[in-house]
């Protein structure tokens, strides 16, 4: 471990800089605010980002993420039909049920349409019906939500139900964790994210009397106001004010933002738009490595090769204040030597880019080639070199 850290430190490289940059200021009345540039990993704003709070409907992002995981694993067909149980319909219809998809008792609804009802309409009824369809009960589904949250690194969040309905504090999250959850949906499930997020409206259900179709608009406050906006979810718990987790992409650069604790519907629109526009306008990206470029090497333990080249899996860039060249350094970090076998394209190291304005910006590096385990004599030779201090 000591040697691996030394090698990572030795790989540090200083990038050219024209001047020390000053972080652009941003003031917001939102008690909680967080903004991250996914293209670089740079946190552009963090205001009380680790405060636990009730997420309300923003919890539905986790319900959607559980479904996305199962769909991409081939375990949940979009065409699967789910039944609206009478007990579920009784609880989740009418004014007391909050936002709804207007499902009907005993109705058969596909997973695909339920996801539209959750993502676009924020349907509390749709969330519970999907949870019961996947796990049998909403309580069992909440267990799946928490297991996935742990896997994704949501270290300060917990889910007690599928729709974020107030539950005496069992469901809580932080702005940082909500941004991490949004990042997971965007990066782990790009096709599903594009299919379900960013739709301007969705039609489901019939009005009483005339039986006319019910079309509801997406509640996303930046959709149509910020170029490239396409996600994710609003929330409005009475005890925590108006919140929103949002994302937009412009010229290949994607930002994820979270605001919470705002005092009105209109202020949520204003502050969400302001924060996202500030992120795009006050900050810029500086290219570092093209996709496929070799960035460095990592030592390999007990492998057919003693080292493996590290490649950029995508175009890598550093985020800096717009119009200025910030003093920036970078190093390769990994826990190593990396134990063989290694699969080609495996994420085994990170490029850590540091600047005075954003702290660490963490970007993945992957193995250029597969490395097999060493055979018996290879292991013997490696052991002998380590004993003699030749490794």
C-alpha positions as CSV (number, residue, x, y, z in Angstrom):
1,X,0.0,0.0,0.0
2,X,2.8,2.4,0.9
3,X,4.5,1.8,-2.4
4,X,1.3,2.3,-4.3
5,X,0.7,5.6,-2.7
6,X,4.3,6.7,-3.4
7,X,3.8,5.8,-7.1
8,X,0.6,7.7,-7.2
9,X,2.3,10.7,-5.7
10,X,5.2,10.4,-8.1
11,X,2.7,10.6,-11.0
12,X,1.7,14.1,-10.0
13,X,1.9,16.5,-12.9
14,X,1.5,20.3,-12.9
15,X,-0.7,21.7,-15.6
16,X,0.1,25.0,-17.3
17,X,-1.7,27.9,-15.6
18,X,-1.9,31.6,-16.7
19,X,-3.2,33.0,-13.4
20,X,-4.6,32.0,-10.1
21,X,-8.4,32.1,-10.4
22,X,-11.0,33.2,-7.9
23,X,-14.0,31.0,-7.4
24,X,-17.1,32.8,-8.8
25,X,-19.5,33.9,-6.0
26,X,-23.1,32.8,-5.9
27,X,-25.7,33.7,-3.2
28,X,-29.0,32.0,-2.9
29,X,-31.8,32.2,-0.3
30,X,-32.1,28.4,-0.5
31,X,-30.9,27.0,2.9
32,X,-29.6,24.0,1.1
33,X,-27.9,24.0,-2.3
34,X,-25.5,21.8,-4.2
35,X,-24.1,21.8,-7.7
36,X,-21.7,19.4,-9.3
37,X,-20.2,19.2,-12.8
38,X,-20.3,15.5,-13.8
39,X,-17.8,16.0,-16.6
40,X,-15.1,16.6,-14.1
41,X,-16.5,15.8,-10.7
42,X,-16.0,19.4,-9.6
43,X,-18.3,20.5,-6.8
44,X,-19.1,24.1,-7.8
45,X,-21.4,24.9,-4.8
46,X,-22.1,23.2,-1.5
47,X,-24.3,24.9,1.0
48,X,-25.3,22.7,4.0
49,X,-25.2,19.8,1.5
50,X,-24.9,17.1,4.2
51,X,-28.0,18.2,6.2
52,X,-30.5,15.4,6.6
53,X,-33.9,16.4,5.4
54,X,-37.2,14.8,4.2
55,X,-36.8,14.5,0.4
56,X,-40.6,14.2,-0.3
57,X,-41.1,13.3,-3.9
58,X,-37.4,13.5,-4.7
59,X,-37.3,10.0,-3.0
60,X,-39.1,8.8,-6.2
61,X,-35.7,9.0,-7.9
62,X,-34.6,6.0,-5.8
63,X,-37.8,4.1,-6.8
64,X,-37.0,4.8,-10.4
65,X,-33.4,3.8,-9.9
66,X,-34.4,0.4,-8.4
67,X,-36.6,-0.2,-11.5
68,X,-33.8,0.9,-13.9
69,X,-31.4,-1.5,-12.3
70,X,-33.8,-4.4,-12.7
71,X,-34.7,-3.5,-16.2
72,X,-31.1,-3.2,-17.4
73,X,-30.4,-6.6,-15.7
74,X,-33.2,-8.2,-17.7
75,X,-35.2,-8.9,-14.5
76,X,-38.1,-6.4,-15.1
77,X,-39.6,-6.1,-18.6
78,X,-41.0,-2.7,-19.4
79,X,-44.1,-4.6,-20.8
80,X,-44.8,-6.3,-17.4
81,X,-48.3,-5.5,-16.3
82,X,-49.0,-4.4,-12.7
83,X,-52.3,-4.5,-10.9
84,X,-53.7,-1.5,-9.0
85,X,-54.8,-3.2,-5.8
86,X,-58.1,-1.9,-4.3
87,X,-56.3,-1.2,-1.0
88,X,-53.7,0.8,-2.8
89,X,-56.2,2.7,-4.9
90,X,-58.2,3.6,-1.7
91,X,-55.2,5.1,0.0
92,X,-53.7,6.9,-3.0
93,X,-56.5,8.6,-4.8
94,X,-58.3,11.9,-4.1
95,X,-57.0,15.2,-2.8
96,X,-55.6,13.7,0.3
97,X,-53.2,11.6,-1.7
98,X,-51.1,14.4,-3.2
99,X,-49.9,14.2,-6.8
100,X,-51.4,11.2,-8.6
101,X,-51.4,9.5,-12.0
102,X,-55.1,9.0,-11.7
103,X,-55.0,5.2,-11.7
104,X,-58.2,3.2,-11.4
105,X,-59.0,0.3,-9.1
106,X,-58.0,-3.1,-10.4
107,X,-56.4,-1.4,-13.5
108,X,-53.6,-3.2,-15.3
109,X,-50.7,-0.8,-16.0
110,X,-47.4,-1.6,-17.6
111,X,-44.1,-0.9,-15.9
112,X,-43.3,1.5,-18.7
113,X,-46.4,3.6,-18.1
114,X,-45.9,3.5,-14.3
115,X,-42.4,4.9,-14.8
116,X,-43.8,7.8,-16.9
117,X,-46.4,8.3,-14.1
118,X,-43.7,8.5,-11.5
119,X,-41.1,10.6,-13.4
120,X,-43.3,13.0,-15.3
121,X,-46.4,13.2,-13.1
122,X,-44.8,12.5,-9.7
123,X,-47.6,10.0,-9.0
124,X,-47.7,8.8,-5.5
125,X,-50.1,6.1,-6.6
126,X,-47.8,5.0,-9.4
127,X,-44.9,4.7,-7.1
128,X,-46.7,2.4,-4.7
129,X,-48.2,0.2,-7.4
130,X,-44.7,-0.2,-9.0
131,X,-43.2,-1.0,-5.6
132,X,-45.8,-3.7,-4.9
133,X,-45.4,-5.1,-8.4
134,X,-41.7,-5.5,-8.0
135,X,-41.4,-6.6,-4.4
136,X,-44.8,-7.7,-3.2
137,X,-45.1,-5.1,-0.6
138,X,-44.0,-1.5,-0.3
139,X,-42.0,-2.3,2.9
140,X,-40.1,-5.0,1.0
141,X,-39.4,-2.6,-1.8
142,X,-38.1,0.0,0.7
143,X,-35.6,-2.7,1.7
144,X,-34.4,-2.8,-1.9
145,X,-34.2,0.9,-2.0
146,X,-31.9,1.0,1.0
147,X,-29.7,-1.8,-0.3
148,X,-29.2,0.0,-3.6
149,X,-28.6,3.3,-1.8
150,X,-25.8,1.7,0.2
151,X,-24.3,0.2,-3.0
152,X,-24.4,3.6,-4.7
153,X,-22.7,5.3,-1.8
154,X,-25.6,7.3,-0.4
155,X,-24.1,7.3,3.1
156,X,-26.5,9.7,4.8
157,X,-29.9,8.7,3.4
158,X,-32.6,6.3,4.3
159,X,-35.9,5.3,2.6
160,X,-39.0,4.1,4.4
161,X,-41.4,4.2,1.5
162,X,-41.5,4.4,-2.3
163,X,-42.9,8.0,-2.8
164,X,-41.4,10.1,-0.1
165,X,-44.6,10.5,1.8
166,X,-44.0,11.8,5.4
167,X,-43.3,8.8,7.7
168,X,-42.2,10.2,11.0
169,X,-38.7,10.8,9.9
170,X,-37.8,7.3,8.6
171,X,-37.2,8.7,5.1
172,X,-34.4,11.3,4.9
173,X,-31.7,12.3,2.5
174,X,-29.0,15.0,1.9
175,X,-28.5,17.2,-1.1
176,X,-25.1,15.5,-1.7
177,X,-26.7,12.1,-1.7
178,X,-29.5,13.2,-4.0
179,X,-27.0,14.5,-6.5
180,X,-25.2,11.1,-6.2
181,X,-28.4,9.3,-6.9
182,X,-29.1,11.6,-9.9
183,X,-25.6,10.8,-11.2
184,X,-26.2,7.1,-10.9
185,X,-29.4,7.3,-13.0
186,X,-27.7,9.4,-15.7
187,X,-24.5,7.4,-16.0
188,X,-25.6,3.9,-15.2
189,X,-28.8,3.9,-17.3
190,X,-28.3,6.5,-20.1
191,X,-31.0,4.9,-22.4
192,X,-33.6,4.7,-19.7
193,X,-32.8,8.1,-18.4
194,X,-33.3,9.6,-21.9
195,X,-36.5,7.6,-22.4
196,X,-38.2,8.7,-19.2
197,X,-36.7,12.0,-18.0
198,X,-37.4,15.3,-19.7
199,X,-40.8,14.5,-21.1
200,X,-42.9,17.7,-21.2
201,X,-46.2,15.9,-20.2
202,X,-47.9,12.6,-19.9
203,X,-51.5,11.5,-20.5
204,X,-53.2,8.9,-18.3
205,X,-56.6,8.5,-16.7
206,X,-60.0,9.9,-17.5
207,X,-62.1,12.7,-16.0
208,X,-65.3,12.0,-14.1
209,X,-68.4,12.6,-16.1
210,X,-67.1,13.4,-19.6
211,X,-64.4,10.8,-19.5
212,X,-61.9,13.1,-21.2
213,X,-58.2,12.2,-21.2
214,X,-56.1,13.7,-18.3
215,X,-52.9,15.3,-19.5
216,X,-50.5,16.7,-16.8
217,X,-47.4,18.8,-17.4
218,X,-44.0,17.8,-16.0
219,X,-43.3,19.6,-12.7
220,X,-39.6,20.1,-13.5
221,X,-39.0,23.9,-12.9
222,X,-36.1,24.2,-15.4
223,X,-37.6,22.2,-18.2
224,X,-37.9,24.6,-21.2
225,X,-36.1,27.4,-19.2
226,X,-32.6,26.1,-19.2
227,X,-31.1,24.8,-22.4
228,X,-30.5,21.0,-22.2
229,X,-32.6,20.5,-19.1
230,X,-34.0,17.0,-18.8
231,X,-34.3,15.9,-15.2
232,X,-35.1,15.1,-12.4
233,X,-37.6,15.5,-9.5
234,X,-39.2,18.1,-7.4
235,X,-40.2,17.7,-3.7
236,X,-42.3,19.7,-1.3
237,X,-42.4,18.4,2.3
238,X,-44.2,20.8,4.6
239,X,-41.5,20.6,7.1
240,X,-38.6,21.3,4.7
241,X,-40.0,23.7,2.0
242,X,-39.7,23.5,-1.8
243,X,-36.9,21.4,-3.2
244,X,-35.6,20.2,-6.5
245,X,-32.9,17.9,-7.9
246,X,-32.2,18.8,-11.5
247,X,-29.8,18.2,-14.4
248,X,-29.0,19.7,-17.7
249,X,-26.4,19.1,-20.4
250,X,-24.9,21.7,-22.7
251,X,-22.1,21.1,-25.3
252,X,-21.3,17.7,-23.7
253,X,-21.0,19.2,-20.2
254,X,-23.6,18.0,-17.6
255,X,-24.4,19.6,-14.3
256,X,-26.5,18.2,-11.5
257,X,-28.0,20.5,-8.9
258,X,-30.0,20.3,-5.7
259,X,-31.9,23.0,-3.8
260,X,-34.1,22.6,-0.8
261,X,-35.9,24.6,1.9
262,X,-37.2,27.4,-0.4
263,X,-40.4,29.1,0.7
264,X,-42.5,29.1,-2.4
265,X,-43.2,27.3,-5.7
266,X,-42.1,30.4,-7.7
267,X,-38.9,30.8,-5.7
268,X,-38.0,27.2,-6.5
269,X,-38.3,28.0,-10.2
270,X,-36.2,31.2,-9.9
271,X,-33.4,29.7,-7.8
272,X,-33.2,26.4,-9.7
273,X,-32.9,28.4,-13.0
274,X,-30.4,30.8,-11.5
275,X,-28.1,28.1,-10.0
276,X,-28.0,26.1,-13.2
277,X,-27.3,29.1,-15.5
278,X,-24.6,30.2,-13.1
279,X,-23.0,26.8,-13.3
280,X,-22.8,26.9,-17.1
281,X,-21.9,30.6,-17.4
282,X,-19.5,31.3,-14.6
283,X,-17.6,28.1,-15.0
284,X,-15.9,26.5,-18.0
285,X,-14.1,23.2,-18.8
286,X,-10.5,22.8,-19.9
287,X,-9.7,19.6,-21.9
288,X,-7.2,17.2,-20.3
289,X,-7.3,13.9,-22.2
290,X,-9.2,12.5,-25.1
291,X,-11.1,9.3,-24.7
292,X,-8.6,6.4,-25.1
293,X,-5.5,8.4,-24.3
294,X,-3.0,6.9,-22.0
295,X,-2.8,8.9,-18.7
296,X,-0.3,6.7,-16.8
297,X,0.4,3.2,-15.5
298,X,-0.5,1.2,-12.4
299,X,1.4,-1.6,-10.8
300,X,-0.1,-5.1,-10.9
301,X,0.2,-7.7,-8.2
302,X,0.6,-11.4,-9.0
303,X,-0.2,-10.8,-12.7
304,X,1.2,-12.0,-16.0
305,X,2.4,-8.4,-16.4
306,X,3.8,-6.2,-13.6
307,X,2.0,-3.1,-14.7
308,X,-0.9,-2.0,-16.9
309,X,-1.5,1.2,-18.8
310,X,-4.3,3.5,-17.6
311,X,-6.6,5.1,-20.2
312,X,-9.2,7.8,-20.2
313,X,-12.6,6.0,-20.7
314,X,-14.1,9.3,-22.0
315,X,-13.0,12.8,-22.8
316,X,-11.7,14.2,-19.5
317,X,-11.7,17.9,-18.6
318,X,-11.2,20.1,-15.6
319,X,-13.7,22.7,-14.5
320,X,-12.3,26.2,-13.8
321,X,-13.8,29.7,-13.5
322,X,-14.8,31.0,-16.9
323,X,-12.2,33.3,-18.5
324,X,-9.4,32.4,-16.2
325,X,-6.7,29.8,-16.2
326,X,-6.7,28.3,-12.7
327,X,-3.6,26.8,-11.0
328,X,-4.2,23.1,-11.3
329,X,-2.3,19.9,-10.5
330,X,-3.2,16.3,-11.0
331,X,-2.2,12.8,-9.8
332,X,-3.1,9.2,-10.3
333,X,-4.6,7.5,-7.3
334,X,-5.3,3.8,-6.8
335,X,-5.3,1.1,-4.1
336,X,-2.5,-1.0,-5.2
337,X,-0.6,-2.8,-6.5
338,X,-3.8,-3.8,-8.3
339,X,-4.4,-7.5,-7.9
340,X,-4.8,-9.6,-11.0
341,X,-6.8,-10.7,-12.9
342,X,-7.8,-7.4,-14.4
343,X,-10.4,-7.0,-17.2
344,X,-9.8,-4.7,-20.1
345,X,-11.7,-1.5,-19.5
346,X,-12.0,-2.1,-15.7
347,X,-12.0,1.0,-13.5
348,X,-8.9,0.5,-11.4
349,X,-7.7,4.1,-10.7
350,X,-8.7,7.7,-10.6
351,X,-7.2,10.9,-12.0
352,X,-7.3,13.4,-9.2
353,X,-7.3,17.0,-10.4
354,X,-6.9,19.7,-7.8
355,X,-7.5,23.4,-7.9
356,X,-7.9,26.1,-5.3
357,X,-11.4,26.8,-6.5
358,X,-13.0,23.4,-6.6
359,X,-11.0,21.0,-4.5
360,X,-10.5,17.5,-5.9
361,X,-12.1,16.6,-9.2
362,X,-12.2,12.9,-9.5
363,X,-12.2,11.1,-12.9
364,X,-12.1,7.4,-13.6
365,X,-9.2,5.6,-15.4
366,X,-9.5,2.2,-16.8
367,X,-7.2,-0.7,-17.7
368,X,-5.9,-0.6,-21.3
369,X,-5.6,-4.4,-21.5
370,X,-6.6,-7.5,-19.6
371,X,-4.0,-8.9,-17.2
372,X,-4.2,-12.6,-16.2
373,X,-3.1,-14.1,-13.0
374,X,0.5,-15.2,-13.0
375,X,1.2,-18.9,-13.1
376,X,2.9,-20.9,-10.4
377,X,6.4,-20.0,-11.4
378,X,5.4,-16.3,-11.9
379,X,4.1,-16.2,-8.4
380,X,7.2,-17.8,-7.1
381,X,9.4,-15.3,-8.9
382,X,7.3,-12.4,-7.6
383,X,7.5,-13.6,-4.1
384,X,11.3,-14.0,-4.4
385,X,11.7,-10.4,-5.8
386,X,9.6,-9.1,-2.9
387,X,11.8,-11.0,-0.3
388,X,14.9,-9.5,-1.9
389,X,13.5,-6.0,-2.2
390,X,13.6,-6.2,-6.0
391,X,9.8,-5.6,-6.5
